[in-house]
Amino acid sequence: MLVALCRLALINTLSLNWPKLLMKSTHSSRMPLWMSVILTLIMVIFVRESAVIICQWAGIEKAANIVGLVAMFLILMVWRLLKGLPSWLTQASNTLLVDSGFAFLPVSAGAGLLLFALGDEFWGVMLTMLISTLIPLWGLAILANHWLSNSANTNTTHKQEQQP
């Protein structure tokens, strides 16, 4: 019984504090937007070109883009966990990525044109695409709803416990 109560207390404590444990607040800086955009682009280009050099050295040139992507992800996660991401980086990435959806328009248009060349297989491909998109979204919605309802319940329970 005591072990179960200790586990419950530990789980409750971690569920209330896990965002604080994983994320540090961002630093505020007064860097101008143009300078933060340039620094962000330099950082991206440096990581990507480093990945190209490393992959050429290892003999896997075609994997340079994915190696650079994973390296950038790891660098940013470590930076976020240890020090917290600076606001200039967040501001610059938001500015650069605001219209990034337009980069997918040529690919989407080409895929749309190729879909009509499928003939009899068109409806099977469309059904597969629809199912493979909707099932993960449905599962993610259920998990998000569960997590949000649990965090709301634990927050209200925690507040009620604190009141005399």
KAFEN-V402999 format. One record per backbone hydrogen bond with DSSP energy under -0.5 kcal/mol. NH is the residue of the N-H (numbers start at 1). CO is the residue of the C=O. If there is no record, write none. Layout:
{{NH;CO} {NH;CO}}
This chain:
{{5;1} {6;2} {7;3} {8;4} {9;5} {10;6} {11;7} {12;8} {13;9} {14;10} {15;11} {16;12} {17;13} {18;14} {21;17} {22;18} {23;19} {24;80} {27;85} {36;32} {37;33} {38;34} {39;35} {40;36} {41;37} {42;38} {43;39} {44;40} {45;41} {46;42} {47;43} {48;44} {49;45} {50;46} {51;47} {52;48} {53;49} {54;50} {55;51} {56;52} {57;53} {58;54} {59;55} {60;55} {63;60} {64;61} {67;63} {68;64} {69;65} {70;66} {71;67} {72;68} {73;69} {74;70} {75;71} {76;72} {77;73} {78;74} {79;75} {80;76} {81;77} {82;78} {83;79} {84;79} {87;27} {89;86} {90;86} {91;87} {92;88} {93;89} {94;90} {95;91} {96;92} {97;93} {98;94} {100;97} {102;99} {103;100} {104;101} {105;102} {108;104} {109;105} {110;106} {111;107} {112;108} {113;109} {114;110} {115;111} {116;112} {117;114} {118;115} {119;116} {121;118} {122;119} {125;121} {126;122} {127;123} {128;124} {129;125} {130;126} {131;127} {132;128} {133;129} {134;130} {135;131} {137;133} {138;134} {139;135} {140;136} {141;137} {142;138} {143;139} {144;140} {145;141} {146;142} {147;143} {148;144} {149;145} {150;146} {151;147} {152;148} {153;149} {154;150} {155;151} {156;152} {157;153} {158;154} {159;155} {160;156} {161;157} {162;158} {163;159}}
